[in-house]
Amino acid sequence: MTRFAQLFISGNFASGVTCYEDRYSNQEQSTRIVLTVTVERYLTVRAIVDTGAPWCILAPEIVERLGITPRTSYALDERLTIRGISYEGKLLRMKIGLRAEQEGEDCEIEATVFVPTLSPDSVWPYPNFIGLNGFLNRIRFAVDPCENAFYFGLI
């Protein structure tokens, strides 16, 4: 149990706590908060918490693996600048879940997710992101960097 778990959970600030990783694959030079999340209750992926990202961002191949296309779900055309490059893409509504690994209850959010549209020969060069609008702004969260603990709860 993490040192603040009982305080946050019994005080109704959080409903669960999970551990996060400090690094994202192939980005060893930068410290990050990397969570393991579930997408549509089916697929588990790693994503960087980014309070500066307007939405969650998922690699197109993840969404393809789930069989979700703009024709099978409500999608809005959108543009998003990521690391200085403007990408076209779709905004989709998807279930993103956090699993309470340490203590408490899991949490699932109907999130707004940006999925970039790539040409057939392109590969998405960036990690997945958990963004502020449509996800983080729908939960309470706290980070304890001493224990790599990410506390979360529904608002």
C-alpha positions as CSV (number, residue, x, y, z in Angstrom):
1,M,0.0,0.0,0.0
2,T,1.2,3.5,-0.8
3,R,1.6,5.9,2.1
4,F,-1.3,8.2,1.0
5,A,-3.7,5.5,-0.2
6,Q,-5.8,5.2,3.0
7,L,-6.0,9.0,3.4
8,F,-7.0,9.7,-0.2
9,I,-9.4,6.8,-0.6
10,S,-11.1,7.1,2.9
11,G,-11.3,10.8,2.4
12,N,-13.2,10.3,-0.9
13,F,-10.5,12.2,-2.9
14,A,-9.6,9.1,-4.9
15,S,-11.2,5.7,-5.5
16,G,-8.0,3.9,-6.6
17,V,-4.3,4.1,-7.0
18,T,-2.0,2.6,-9.6
19,C,1.8,2.7,-10.1
20,Y,3.2,4.6,-13.0
21,E,6.5,4.3,-14.9
22,D,9.1,7.1,-15.2
23,R,10.0,6.4,-18.8
24,Y,8.3,5.7,-22.1
25,S,9.9,3.2,-24.5
26,N,12.6,4.7,-26.7
27,Q,12.5,8.0,-24.7
28,E,14.9,7.2,-21.9
29,Q,16.2,10.8,-21.7
30,S,12.9,12.3,-20.4
31,T,11.1,11.6,-17.2
32,R,7.4,11.1,-17.7
33,I,4.3,9.8,-16.0
34,V,3.4,6.7,-18.0
35,L,0.2,4.9,-17.1
36,T,-1.1,1.6,-18.4
37,V,-4.7,2.1,-19.5
38,T,-7.4,0.0,-21.1
39,V,-9.1,1.1,-24.2
40,E,-12.7,0.0,-24.8
41,R,-12.3,-2.6,-22.0
42,Y,-10.2,-4.7,-24.4
43,L,-6.8,-3.4,-25.2
44,T,-4.1,-2.4,-22.7
45,V,-1.7,0.3,-23.8
46,R,0.8,2.6,-22.2
47,A,0.2,6.4,-22.4
48,I,1.9,9.5,-21.1
49,V,-0.1,11.8,-18.9
50,D,0.0,15.2,-20.6
51,T,-1.9,18.0,-19.0
52,G,-1.0,20.2,-22.0
53,A,-2.7,17.9,-24.5
54,P,-6.2,19.0,-25.3
55,W,-7.4,15.3,-25.7
56,C,-6.2,11.8,-25.4
57,I,-4.1,10.8,-28.4
58,L,-4.0,7.2,-29.6
59,A,-1.9,5.7,-32.4
60,P,-4.1,4.8,-35.4
61,E,-3.0,1.2,-35.3
62,I,-4.5,0.8,-31.8
63,V,-7.9,2.1,-33.0
64,E,-7.7,-0.2,-36.0
65,R,-7.0,-3.2,-33.8
66,L,-10.2,-2.5,-32.0
67,G,-12.1,-2.4,-35.3
68,I,-13.2,1.2,-34.8
69,T,-13.4,3.3,-37.9
70,P,-15.0,6.8,-38.4
71,R,-17.8,4.9,-40.2
72,T,-18.6,2.8,-37.1
73,S,-18.6,5.6,-34.6
74,Y,-19.4,9.3,-34.3
75,A,-16.2,11.1,-35.4
76,L,-15.4,14.8,-36.0
77,D,-12.7,16.0,-38.3
78,E,-10.1,18.0,-36.4
79,R,-6.5,19.3,-36.7
80,L,-4.1,19.1,-33.8
81,T,-0.5,20.3,-33.6
82,I,1.7,17.7,-32.0
83,R,5.3,18.7,-31.3
84,G,5.1,21.5,-33.9
85,I,3.5,19.4,-36.7
86,S,-0.1,19.8,-37.6
87,Y,-2.0,16.5,-38.1
88,E,-5.5,15.9,-39.5
89,G,-7.5,13.3,-37.6
90,K,-10.8,12.3,-36.0
91,L,-12.2,12.9,-32.6
92,L,-13.8,9.7,-31.2
93,R,-15.5,8.8,-28.0
94,M,-13.9,5.8,-26.4
95,K,-13.8,4.2,-23.0
96,I,-10.4,4.6,-21.3
97,G,-9.9,2.8,-18.0
98,L,-7.5,3.0,-15.1
99,R,-7.0,-0.1,-13.1
100,A,-6.5,0.1,-9.3
101,E,-3.4,-2.0,-9.0
102,Q,-2.5,-1.0,-5.4
103,E,-5.8,-0.4,-3.7
104,G,-9.3,0.7,-4.4
105,E,-11.6,0.5,-7.4
106,D,-11.0,0.8,-11.1
107,C,-12.2,3.9,-13.0
108,E,-13.5,4.2,-16.6
109,I,-14.1,7.4,-18.5
110,E,-15.9,8.0,-21.8
111,A,-13.0,10.0,-23.2
112,T,-12.5,12.2,-26.2
113,V,-9.7,10.7,-28.2
114,F,-7.8,12.2,-31.2
115,V,-6.8,9.6,-33.8
116,P,-4.5,11.0,-36.4
117,T,-5.2,10.2,-40.1
118,L,-2.0,9.0,-41.7
119,S,-1.2,8.2,-45.3
120,P,-1.0,4.4,-46.0
121,D,2.8,4.3,-45.9
122,S,3.2,6.4,-42.7
123,V,3.9,5.2,-39.2
124,W,2.8,7.1,-36.1
125,P,6.1,8.3,-34.5
126,Y,4.8,9.4,-31.1
127,P,3.6,7.8,-27.9
128,N,0.0,7.6,-26.8
129,F,-1.2,10.5,-24.5
130,I,-3.7,10.9,-21.8
131,G,-4.9,14.5,-22.3
132,L,-6.6,17.1,-20.2
133,N,-10.0,17.7,-22.0
134,G,-12.2,14.7,-22.1
135,F,-10.3,12.6,-19.6
136,L,-8.1,14.2,-16.9
137,N,-10.7,17.0,-16.4
138,R,-13.3,14.3,-15.6
139,I,-11.4,12.8,-12.7
140,R,-9.6,13.9,-9.6
141,F,-5.9,12.9,-9.6
142,A,-2.8,13.3,-7.6
143,V,0.8,12.1,-8.2
144,D,3.3,11.0,-5.6
145,P,6.6,10.9,-7.3
146,C,8.3,9.3,-4.3
147,E,6.3,6.1,-4.8
148,N,5.4,6.5,-8.5
149,A,1.8,6.4,-7.4
150,F,-1.0,7.9,-9.4
151,Y,-4.2,8.4,-7.4
152,F,-7.5,8.8,-9.3
153,G,-11.2,9.1,-8.7
154,L,-14.4,10.1,-10.4
155,I,-15.5,13.7,-9.9
